[in-house]
């Protein structure tokens, strides 16, 4: 049975969202296409009607995840006092929520190794998301240069990688 364009678009969004959570939880290599499709209640065969490859899906999932993170940071920036934006972003990022929920946490924490190993579309999506988040952080405080914003990003992501890597909350 053929699905409408609208239903196909909704299915595609479901696949990207499911893949995003699964890839952040288990890594790209730890998730099969069948796992993603099963999580959506869709058949494996429909995957290739929507995506050229697993790598293409991983890149879209990374892009969507990091775009949601950028939206979150913009909302924090809009709500925080001007001199507290960078602190508010850091407090939100270096959090129990981000540490304990890889499926909804930042893709920079979860997919850095995958982006480095796989390269290609995923690495490009990862880099673009990092650039966007760094720019938000840089503009959050007049005292933060690009280098300082990158250093702060590295500190936050590194802290969360280490926090997830130890078995002691």
PEMO-V101619 format. One record per residue. N is the residue number from 1. RES is the residue in one letter. PSI is psi in whole degrees, -180 to 180 (* if undefined). Layout:
# PEMO-V101619
[[N/RES/PSI] [N/RES/PSI]]
This chain:
# PEMO-V101619
[[1/X/130] [2/X/138] [3/X/155] [4/X/164] [5/X/-39] [6/X/-44] [7/X/-39] [8/X/-40] [9/X/-41] [10/X/-41] [11/X/-42] [12/X/-44] [13/X/-41] [14/X/-41] [15/X/-45] [16/X/-45] [17/X/-44] [18/X/-45] [19/X/-40] [20/X/-49] [21/X/-43] [22/X/-44] [23/X/-41] [24/X/-28] [25/X/-44] [26/X/-5] [27/X/157] [28/X/-43] [29/X/-17] [30/X/3] [31/X/128] [32/X/155] [33/X/-40] [34/X/-36] [35/X/-44] [36/X/-48] [37/X/-38] [38/X/-40] [39/X/-25] [40/X/-9] [41/X/27] [42/X/165] [43/X/152] [44/X/-38] [45/X/-29] [46/X/-14] [47/X/-49] [48/X/-8] [49/X/-21] [50/X/-31] [51/X/145] [52/X/-31] [53/X/170] [54/X/-37] [55/X/-39] [56/X/-42] [57/X/-44] [58/X/-41] [59/X/-44] [60/X/-39] [61/X/-42] [62/X/-46] [63/X/-47] [64/X/-45] [65/X/-47] [66/X/-30] [67/X/-39] [68/X/-39] [69/X/-41] [70/X/-41] [71/X/-40] [72/X/-46] [73/X/-39] [74/X/-40] [75/X/-41] [76/X/-45] [77/X/-37] [78/X/-29] [79/X/-22] [80/X/155] [81/X/147] [82/X/-40] [83/X/0] [84/X/6] [85/X/-51] [86/X/-37] [87/X/-42] [88/X/-41] [89/X/-46] [90/X/-41] [91/X/-38] [92/X/-39] [93/X/-50] [94/X/80] [95/X/160] [96/X/-41] [97/X/-48] [98/X/-33] [99/X/-45] [100/X/-7] [101/X/73] [102/X/-29] [103/X/-27] [104/X/-3] [105/X/-177] [106/X/134] [107/X/-24] [108/X/-36] [109/X/-44] [110/X/-33] [111/X/8] [112/X/-47] [113/X/-40] [114/X/-44] [115/X/-41] [116/X/-43] [117/X/-43] [118/X/-33] [119/X/-151] [120/X/-138] [121/X/-40] [122/X/-45] [123/X/-38] [124/X/-44] [125/X/-41] [126/X/-49] [127/X/-45] [128/X/-43] [129/X/-41] [130/X/-44] [131/X/-44] [132/X/-48] [133/X/-40] [134/X/-41] [135/X/-40] [136/X/-45] [137/X/-42] [138/X/-41] [139/X/-7] [140/X/-18] [141/X/130] [142/X/-19] [143/X/-12] [144/X/115] [145/X/172] [146/X/-45] [147/X/-41] [148/X/-39] [149/X/-41] [150/X/-40] [151/X/-42] [152/X/-40] [153/X/-46] [154/X/-40] [155/X/-45] [156/X/-47] [157/X/-45] [158/X/-42] [159/X/-40] [160/X/-35] [161/X/-47] [162/X/-41] [163/X/-38] [164/X/-27] [165/X/-16] [166/X/151] [167/X/34] [168/X/104] [169/X/*]]
